[in-house]
Amino acid sequence: MGSFGRNHRGFSEAIRGVLKMYEKAILKISHTEAHTDLLGPGDRFVIWVHGCCFDCEGCLARNTRFGPYSEVETGVLAMEILNSGCDGITISGGEPFLQAEPLAALVREVRRVRDMGVIVYSGFTLSELRERSDSAPLLRLTDILIDGRYVKALDDGSAYIGSSNQTLHYLTERYRASGEGYYSAPRRRAEIRFSADSVTLIGVPSANVLTVWKQLKSKNGGGEDDF
């Protein structure tokens, strides 16, 4: 009987492990956009996750912290990404590493079908992420990490980085060749997209673009802090 008890416990643990594989991983998402080259090299699918633990003055994406969001199964979003035909994924927010495990599940599901590159913007620094065990699943799958809190006083107009304290890290070699030219661009580029019920800003805007965007948001019933 003692031997059976030990085997029974092992069997139960194995079953729990199998069931965990089939659990639906859920992401809280503020917004997604397909087909842009403004947040990384190539044709990208961009995900803005919902939720943030920081409160950076001048943040352009406060809506990802305080605004509405959708709960999406990773499998559903993976199919949307694959069907888009984009060749890379950019994850921003909000703070992606607050949802590191479901985001890692999403990337793994996508890469089972197509080997797509992943760029992540995070308010955490790389050293902070390496100290957080819950960040490891996503960090291992990230090709480029752009890290650090946004500091308004250090916003020096760099093309794809919000403030000079933030750092671009090549965690793999995937984008090193294309990234060196891309991230050394002399000026910022941004795009404003319209849909039936929203106006969305993509990229890191110049002061002029930011002014136009806020005016458009105001006319469409959104606040200046909406992204």
C-alpha positions in Angstrom: 0.0 0.0 0.0 2.9 2.4 0.8 4.3 1.8 -2.7 0.9 2.4 -4.3 0.6 5.7 -2.4 3.9 7.0 -3.7 3.0 6.0 -7.3 -0.4 7.5 -6.9 1.0 10.9 -5.9 3.4 10.8 -8.8 0.6 9.9 -11.2 -1.5 12.9 -9.8 1.4 15.3 -10.3 1.8 14.0 -13.9 -1.9 14.5 -14.6 -1.7 18.1 -13.2 1.2 18.8 -15.5 -0.7 17.6 -18.5 -3.8 19.6 -17.6 -1.7 22.7 -17.1 -0.4 22.4 -20.7 -4.0 22.7 -21.9 -5.1 25.6 -19.7 -6.2 28.6 -21.7 -3.6 31.4 -21.3 -5.4 34.7 -21.2 -3.9 38.1 -22.0 -5.2 41.5 -21.1 -4.9 43.6 -24.3 -5.5 47.3 -24.8 -5.0 47.4 -28.5 -3.3 45.6 -31.5 -2.2 46.9 -34.9 -0.9 44.9 -37.8 1.5 46.1 -40.6 3.8 48.9 -39.3 7.5 49.6 -39.5 7.5 52.2 -36.8 8.2 50.0 -33.8 11.0 47.8 -35.1 12.6 46.6 -38.3 10.4 44.9 -40.9 6.6 44.5 -41.1 5.4 44.2 -37.5 2.3 43.2 -35.5 2.1 45.4 -32.5 0.5 44.4 -29.2 -0.2 47.0 -26.4 -0.9 45.1 -23.2 -3.0 46.4 -20.5 -1.7 47.2 -17.0 1.3 49.0 -15.7 3.1 49.2 -12.3 4.8 52.5 -13.2 3.5 56.1 -13.3 5.8 57.9 -15.6 5.2 61.6 -16.1 4.3 62.4 -19.7 3.5 58.8 -20.6 1.8 58.6 -24.0 0.0 55.3 -23.2 -1.8 56.0 -20.0 -4.9 54.4 -21.6 -3.1 51.1 -21.4 -3.2 51.5 -17.6 -6.5 53.1 -16.9 -8.6 52.5 -20.1 -10.7 49.6 -21.4 -9.2 46.3 -22.4 -10.1 42.9 -23.8 -9.2 39.5 -22.5 -7.9 37.4 -25.3 -6.8 33.7 -25.4 -3.2 33.4 -26.6 -4.3 30.8 -29.2 -6.8 33.2 -30.8 -4.2 36.1 -30.9 -1.6 33.7 -32.2 -3.8 32.9 -35.2 -4.5 36.6 -35.8 -0.7 37.3 -35.8 0.0 34.4 -38.2 -2.8 35.3 -40.5 -1.6 38.9 -40.7 1.4 38.0 -42.7 3.6 40.2 -40.6 7.2 39.1 -40.1 7.8 40.3 -36.5 6.0 41.1 -33.2 6.5 44.2 -31.1 5.1 44.1 -27.5 4.5 47.4 -25.7 2.1 48.6 -23.1 1.4 49.0 -20.3 4.1 46.8 -18.9 4.6 43.5 -20.8 6.5 41.7 -18.0 3.4 41.9 -15.7 2.0 39.3 -18.2 5.3 37.5 -18.9 4.0 33.9 -18.8 1.0 34.3 -21.1 3.0 36.5 -23.5 5.7 33.7 -23.6 2.9 31.2 -24.3 1.8 33.4 -27.2 5.2 33.7 -28.7 5.8 29.9 -28.4 2.4 29.3 -30.2 3.4 31.6 -33.0 6.9 30.2 -33.4 5.5 26.6 -33.6 4.3 27.8 -37.0 6.6 30.6 -38.0 9.9 31.8 -36.5 8.9 35.5 -35.9 11.2 38.0 -34.2 10.1 39.6 -30.9 10.8 43.2 -29.7 9.7 44.2 -26.2 9.4 47.7 -24.6 9.6 47.5 -20.8 9.7 50.0 -18.0 11.9 47.5 -16.1 15.6 47.6 -16.7 17.3 44.4 -17.9 19.0 44.0 -14.6 15.7 44.2 -12.8 14.1 41.7 -15.1 17.0 39.2 -14.5 16.3 39.5 -10.8 12.6 38.6 -11.3 12.0 34.9 -11.8 8.6 35.5 -13.3 10.1 37.5 -16.2 12.3 34.7 -17.4 9.8 33.0 -19.8 9.3 36.1 -21.9 12.9 37.4 -21.6 14.3 34.1 -23.0 12.1 34.6 -26.2 12.9 38.3 -26.7 15.3 39.4 -29.5 15.4 43.1 -28.6 14.6 44.6 -25.3 14.2 48.4 -25.0 14.2 49.0 -21.2 13.8 51.6 -18.5 11.1 54.1 -17.3 10.2 57.0 -19.5 11.7 60.2 -18.0 10.2 63.3 -19.6 13.2 65.5 -18.7 15.5 63.1 -20.6 13.4 63.0 -23.8 16.0 63.9 -26.3 14.1 63.2 -29.5 15.7 59.9 -30.3 13.8 58.2 -33.1 12.6 55.0 -31.4 13.4 55.5 -27.8 11.4 57.7 -25.5 14.1 59.1 -23.2 17.9 58.9 -23.1 18.1 56.7 -20.0 16.4 53.9 -21.9 18.7 51.3 -23.5 18.3 49.0 -26.5 19.6 45.5 -25.8 20.2 42.9 -28.5 19.5 39.7 -26.6 19.9 37.6 -29.8 21.6 38.3 -33.1 18.4 38.2 -35.1 18.1 42.0 -35.6 21.6 43.2 -35.0 22.4 43.8 -38.7 19.1 45.5 -39.6 18.7 47.2 -36.2 22.0 49.2 -36.3 20.7 51.2 -39.2 17.1 51.3 -38.1 17.6 52.6 -34.6 20.1 55.2 -35.7 17.5 57.1 -37.7 17.9 60.9 -37.4 14.3 61.7 -36.6 11.1 60.4 -35.1 8.4 59.0 -37.2 4.8 58.3 -36.2 1.5 57.3 -37.8 -2.0 58.2 -36.9 -4.6 55.5 -37.8 -8.4 56.0 -37.9 -11.1 53.4 -37.4 -14.8 53.6 -37.0 -14.5 54.4 -33.3 -10.9 55.3 -32.5 -7.8 57.2 -33.4 -4.5 55.4 -32.7 -1.0 56.8 -32.5 1.8 54.4 -33.6 5.5 55.1 -33.0 7.4 57.6 -31.0 5.9 61.0 -32.0 7.6 64.4 -32.5 6.2 67.4 -30.7 4.3 68.4 -33.8 2.7 65.0 -34.4 1.8 64.8 -30.7 0.0 68.1 -30.9 -2.0 67.0 -34.0 -2.8 63.6 -32.3 -4.2 65.3 -29.2 -6.4 67.5 -31.2 -7.8 64.6 -33.1 -8.4 62.6 -30.0 -10.2 65.6 -28.5 -12.4 65.9 -31.5 -13.2 62.2 -31.4 -14.2 62.3 -27.8 -11.0 60.9 -26.2 -8.9 62.5 -23.6 -5.4 63.7 -24.2 -4.0 60.8 -22.2 -5.5 58.2 -24.5 -3.1 56.4 -26.7 
